[in-house]
């Protein structure tokens, strides 16, 4: 999963020279089922739809879920 952020919040956080922030989470295939369960998935649900709903319900905060010991997603980021 990838993310891209722009706007004044990025500059406020990183300083005037930084105007964009990108990140990526990688989840091992054998952990996707665990993520599905943690998101309350039911048969027929799409894990990406569930993740989008979680993101919306938690004010855009998904790092704790994805980096939890159960999901153990790797994370990388860069800015420009």
Secondary structure, DSSP 8 states (H G I E B T S, - for coil): -EEEEESHHHHHHH-TT--EEEEEEE--GGGHHHHHHHTT--TT--HHHHHHHHHHHTTT--HHHHTSTTT--EEEEEE-
